[in-house]
Amino acid sequence: PVADFEPTVWLRLVDGSVIVGSSFTATSDAATVGLAGGQSLEIPTRQIHSVRFHSASNALTEQWAEAVDKDVRGDRLVVRKSPESINYLEGLIAEVDAKVVNFRYEGSDVKAPRERLEGLVYFHALKPDFAAPVCRVHDANGCVWQAKSFAASDRSVEVTCLSNVRVSLPLGQIDKFDFSTGNLVFLSDLEPQTSEWTPWFASATLPEALSLMYSPKRDRSFANGPMLLRQQGDQVSYDKGLSLHSRTKLTYRLTGDHRKLVAQVGMDARVGSAGHVELTITGDNRELFKREITGADEAFPLDVDISGVRRLEILVDYGKNMDLADHLNLCDAMLTQ
């Protein structure tokens, strides 16, 4: 990362690009984002999905996801009531300067201090439909650029995003080029056809809070943080994958075009040696993989042939200790062609 770079703003564009910046100001039409190294980037507000003024917090993960994506009918001013609670107003973002957001709410102009805000959400009546990027460009400061095209020179890489946002990145700040986007699908990005969680102690009426607590988690652990696996004596953190509690059964409808289901699998490192489950993977009613997994086991690579499979089922069943600490992670779980 660039020395002395202190991120203060995190943007998500409508094409899925993620920008980590040092400053953010905006008119109704365009925003200016300060990047590492002193570069400024001009972005039309029609290409901005959301802006966050605080780094991601485990306590606010669910609330922020709801604020930015659930039933959005206007721009949103997301207010930080406390480190564990946010709320939002829906109206129109008029202007953003370094200290204040001018927001129009129910016919009145509201001047909201940025220090009291979690972030902003921009409303778009028409949801853009983008083709797959040719690659994802990751830089050393945490940005991820969904590239439609790019051109490299001796000193920099010129990236054009799917949303036509253009940025020049110093070559030394490039972390990696990910060209796998067209050949794989993360399982956590797919909506299962069915998702069933069954508690160890059966109940005629399952409390909603309990169901929410133990239902499958996408791209986070049951601790609301990154998924952790114990690998070669170390704890390795993952941001993509599924966390499943026994007894969970997921069913996916596939096109039959994928060849492999791959993942890094193990109990979440937070449970220590506890936990015991049986993982079964079935394709078109045919058992493809079955294994008992405990918290004492090292994580292992999963590689299952799913050629031609149209109905994929993943079952995490009870082991020998009821459902105690049964927090199984399928990290970087993906379908490949």
matplotlib code that plots the C-alpha trace (Angstrom):
import matplotlib.pyplot as plt

x = [0.0, 1.0, 2.8, 0.7, -2.5, -5.4, -8.7, -11.7, -14.3, -15.3, -17.3, -19.2, -20.0, -23.0, -20.8, -19.5, -16.1, -14.9, -12.9, -11.0, -10.4, -9.0, -11.7, -15.2, -17.2, -20.1, -22.5, -25.8, -24.2, -20.6, -18.3, -14.6, -12.8, -9.2, -7.1, -3.8, -0.9, -2.8, -4.7, -8.3, -11.0, -14.1, -17.1, -20.7, -23.1, -25.2, -22.4, -22.2, -24.1, -23.1, -20.6, -19.4, -17.7, -16.5, -14.7, -16.8, -18.0, -19.1, -21.8, -23.3, -22.9, -26.6, -27.9, -25.7, -26.6, -30.3, -29.7, -28.0, -30.0, -33.5, -36.5, -34.5, -36.9, -34.8, -31.4, -30.6, -28.8, -27.6, -27.2, -24.9, -27.0, -24.3, -21.4, -24.0, -27.0, -27.8, -31.0, -31.7, -33.8, -34.9, -34.9, -32.4, -28.6, -28.0, -24.4, -21.6, -18.6, -15.8, -18.0, -21.7, -24.1, -27.0, -30.0, -33.6, -36.1, -39.8, -39.6, -37.0, -33.2, -31.3, -27.6, -26.2, -22.7, -20.6, -19.2, -22.7, -23.2, -22.5, -22.8, -24.9, -26.9, -27.6, -31.0, -31.1, -34.6, -33.1, -30.8, -27.8, -27.0, -23.3, -21.4, -18.8, -15.5, -12.5, -10.7, -10.8, -7.8, -6.9, -4.6, -2.5, -4.8, -7.9, -9.6, -11.2, -11.8, -14.2, -12.4, -14.0, -10.6, -7.1, -3.8, -0.4, 2.7, 6.1, 4.7, 1.0, -2.2, -5.1, -8.3, -11.8, -14.5, -17.7, -19.4, -17.0, -15.2, -11.5, -8.5, -4.7, -3.0, 0.7, 2.2, 3.8, 0.4, -1.2, -1.7, -3.1, -5.1, -7.9, -8.8, -11.0, -14.2, -15.6, -14.8, -16.0, -19.0, -18.7, -21.3, -22.0, -23.0, -25.7, -29.2, -30.0, -33.2, -33.9, -32.3, -33.3, -31.9, -33.2, -32.3, -31.2, -34.2, -37.3, -39.9, -43.4, -42.8, -39.2, -38.4, -37.5, -34.5, -33.0, -33.5, -31.8, -28.9, -28.2, -29.3, -26.5, -24.2, -22.7, -19.2, -19.0, -18.8, -21.3, -19.2, -20.2, -16.5, -14.3, -14.3, -11.2, -9.6, -6.8, -4.2, -0.7, -0.8, -2.0, -5.3, -6.2, -8.9, -11.4, -13.9, -15.7, -17.6, -20.4, -20.7, -23.1, -24.5, -25.8, -28.3, -28.3, -29.3, -28.8, -30.0, -28.8, -30.1, -27.2, -27.0, -24.9, -21.9, -19.7, -17.1, -15.8, -17.0, -13.9, -13.4, -11.3, -13.2, -13.0, -14.6, -14.2, -11.0, -12.9, -14.5, -11.1, -11.3, -15.1, -17.7, -18.4, -20.4, -20.9, -20.6, -22.4, -22.5, -25.0, -25.4, -28.7, -29.4, -26.0, -23.5, -20.4, -18.6, -19.0, -16.7, -16.9, -15.2, -14.2, -12.8, -9.6, -9.0, -6.9, -8.8, -8.6, -9.1, -12.4, -12.4, -15.6, -16.4, -19.9, -19.8, -23.3, -24.9, -28.1, -29.3, -26.5, -27.2, -24.9, -25.8, -24.1, -25.5, -25.1, -22.1, -21.4, -21.8, -25.4, -25.0, -22.6, -20.1, -20.9, -19.8, -18.5, -16.8, -16.8, -14.2, -13.7, -16.4, -16.9, -18.1, -15.6, -15.9]
y = [0.0, 3.6, 4.9, 7.2, 6.3, 6.5, 5.3, 7.3, 6.3, 3.0, 3.2, 0.5, 1.2, -0.1, -2.5, -4.1, -2.2, -1.4, 1.8, 2.6, 6.4, 9.1, 11.7, 12.0, 15.1, 15.3, 17.4, 16.0, 14.8, 13.9, 12.8, 13.3, 10.6, 10.9, 7.8, 6.6, 8.6, 11.9, 11.0, 12.3, 10.3, 11.9, 9.6, 10.3, 9.7, 7.6, 5.0, 5.0, 2.4, 3.3, 5.2, 4.2, 6.6, 3.9, 0.6, -2.5, -3.4, -6.9, -5.4, -3.6, -6.2, -7.2, -3.6, -2.1, -4.8, -4.0, -0.3, -0.5, -3.1, -3.7, -1.9, 1.2, 3.8, 6.9, 8.1, 7.1, 9.0, 6.2, 7.6, 5.9, 5.9, 4.0, 1.6, -1.2, 0.5, 2.5, 3.9, 5.7, 8.5, 8.2, 11.3, 13.0, 13.6, 17.2, 17.8, 16.3, 18.3, 17.3, 17.8, 18.0, 16.1, 18.3, 16.0, 16.8, 14.9, 15.3, 18.8, 20.1, 20.5, 18.6, 19.4, 16.2, 16.2, 13.4, 12.4, 11.2, 9.2, 5.6, 6.3, 7.1, 5.0, 6.3, 5.3, 4.1, 3.4, 1.3, -1.5, -1.7, -5.1, -5.6, -8.3, -10.2, -8.3, -9.4, -9.4, -8.0, -5.7, -5.7, -3.0, -2.9, -0.4, -2.7, -1.5, -4.0, -2.7, -4.7, -4.2, -4.0, -3.4, -2.4, -1.3, -1.6, 0.6, 0.6, 2.6, 2.2, 0.3, 2.2, 0.5, 1.0, -0.4, -1.9, 1.3, 3.3, 4.8, 5.1, 5.0, 5.0, 2.7, 2.8, -0.6, -1.0, -0.7, -3.6, -6.6, -9.0, -9.5, -12.0, -13.5, -16.3, -14.4, -15.9, -19.4, -19.7, -18.9, -18.4, -20.5, -17.7, -15.5, -18.0, -18.2, -21.8, -23.3, -24.5, -23.8, -25.8, -25.7, -28.2, -27.7, -30.7, -30.3, -30.4, -27.7, -27.3, -23.5, -22.5, -19.1, -16.7, -15.3, -18.9, -19.6, -16.3, -17.1, -20.6, -20.2, -20.4, -17.4, -16.0, -14.5, -14.3, -16.6, -17.2, -14.7, -12.1, -11.8, -13.4, -17.2, -18.7, -22.1, -23.8, -24.6, -25.8, -24.7, -21.2, -19.4, -18.3, -15.8, -16.0, -13.4, -15.6, -18.8, -20.4, -21.0, -23.8, -25.1, -28.7, -29.7, -27.7, -28.8, -26.5, -27.4, -25.6, -25.8, -25.8, -25.6, -28.7, -26.6, -26.8, -29.5, -29.0, -27.9, -26.8, -25.2, -25.1, -27.0, -27.1, -26.1, -22.4, -22.0, -20.1, -23.3, -24.9, -28.7, -28.7, -29.6, -32.8, -33.0, -35.2, -33.4, -35.1, -33.7, -35.2, -34.5, -35.6, -37.9, -39.6, -39.3, -37.6, -36.9, -37.9, -37.2, -36.7, -33.5, -32.4, -29.3, -31.2, -31.7, -29.5, -27.8, -29.7, -28.9, -30.1, -31.1, -32.8, -33.7, -32.3, -32.7, -32.7, -32.2, -30.1, -30.6, -30.1, -30.8, -30.0, -31.6, -30.8, -33.3, -33.9, -35.7, -37.3, -34.2, -33.2, -29.8, -28.2, -25.9, -27.3, -24.3, -25.7, -23.3, -23.9, -21.2, -20.0, -22.5, -22.2, -23.9, -24.1, -24.9]
z = [0.0, -0.5, 2.6, 4.8, 3.0, 5.4, 3.9, 5.1, 2.4, 0.8, -2.5, -4.4, -8.0, -9.8, -11.8, -8.5, -8.4, -4.9, -4.4, -1.2, -1.0, 1.3, 0.5, -1.1, -2.3, -4.7, -6.5, -7.7, -10.9, -10.2, -7.3, -6.7, -4.9, -3.5, -4.2, -2.8, -4.0, -4.3, -7.5, -7.8, -9.7, -11.1, -11.1, -12.3, -9.4, -11.7, -11.5, -7.7, -5.8, -2.2, -0.1, 3.4, 5.7, 8.2, 7.7, 7.7, 11.2, 12.2, 14.4, 11.4, 8.6, 8.4, 8.9, 6.3, 3.8, 4.3, 4.1, 0.7, -1.0, 0.5, -1.1, -2.1, -3.6, -3.2, -2.2, 1.4, 4.2, 6.5, 10.1, 12.7, 15.9, 17.7, 16.8, 16.8, 15.2, 12.1, 10.5, 7.3, 5.7, 2.1, -0.1, -2.4, -2.1, -3.2, -2.3, -0.3, 1.0, 3.4, 6.5, 5.6, 3.4, 2.0, 1.8, 0.7, 2.9, 2.7, 1.2, 3.7, 3.3, 5.9, 6.6, 8.1, 9.6, 8.0, 11.4, 12.3, 9.2, 8.3, 4.6, 1.5, -1.0, -4.5, -6.0, -9.6, -11.1, -13.9, -12.7, -15.1, -16.7, -17.3, -19.2, -17.2, -16.8, -18.7, -15.4, -11.9, -11.1, -7.4, -6.2, -3.0, -1.3, -1.3, -4.5, -6.9, -10.4, -12.7, -15.9, -19.3, -20.8, -19.7, -21.2, -19.5, -20.0, -18.3, -15.3, -15.1, -16.1, -17.6, -16.6, -18.0, -15.8, -16.9, -15.8, -18.1, -15.1, -16.1, -13.7, -14.1, -11.6, -10.9, -11.9, -8.5, -6.8, -8.7, -6.5, -9.0, -12.2, -11.7, -15.1, -13.7, -13.7, -16.9, -15.9, -12.4, -10.2, -6.4, -4.7, -2.3, -5.3, -6.3, -4.9, -3.8, -5.0, -1.5, 1.8, 4.9, 8.4, 11.0, 14.7, 16.8, 19.1, 16.9, 17.4, 15.9, 15.7, 15.0, 16.5, 13.7, 15.7, 16.0, 12.4, 11.4, 13.8, 12.3, 8.7, 6.0, 6.0, 2.8, 2.7, 6.5, 9.5, 12.3, 14.2, 11.6, 10.6, 7.9, 7.8, 9.5, 8.7, 10.4, 7.7, 8.3, 11.9, 11.0, 10.9, 7.4, 6.7, 3.8, 2.6, 0.1, 0.9, 2.9, 6.6, 7.4, 10.7, 11.1, 9.9, 6.7, 3.2, 0.2, -3.3, -6.4, -10.0, -12.4, -16.2, -16.6, -17.9, -14.8, -14.3, -10.7, -7.3, -5.4, -2.0, 1.1, 3.8, 7.6, 10.9, 11.6, 13.6, 16.3, 17.6, 18.3, 18.4, 18.9, 16.3, 14.4, 11.1, 8.1, 4.8, 1.8, -1.7, -4.2, -7.9, -9.6, -6.6, -7.0, -4.0, -5.2, -1.9, 1.8, 4.8, 8.5, 9.6, 13.2, 14.7, 15.4, 11.7, 9.4, 6.6, 3.3, -0.4, -1.8, -5.5, -6.8, -10.4, -11.2, -15.0, -16.4, -12.9, -12.9, -9.3, -6.8, -3.1, -0.2, 3.2, 6.5, 8.9, 12.6, 13.9, 17.2, 19.4, 18.5, 16.8, 19.3, 17.6, 14.2, 12.2, 8.9, 6.4, 2.6, 1.8, -1.8, -2.8, -6.5, -9.6, -12.5, -16.1]

ax = plt.figure().add_subplot(projection="3d")
ax.plot(x, y, z, "-o")
ax.set_aspect("equal")
plt.show()
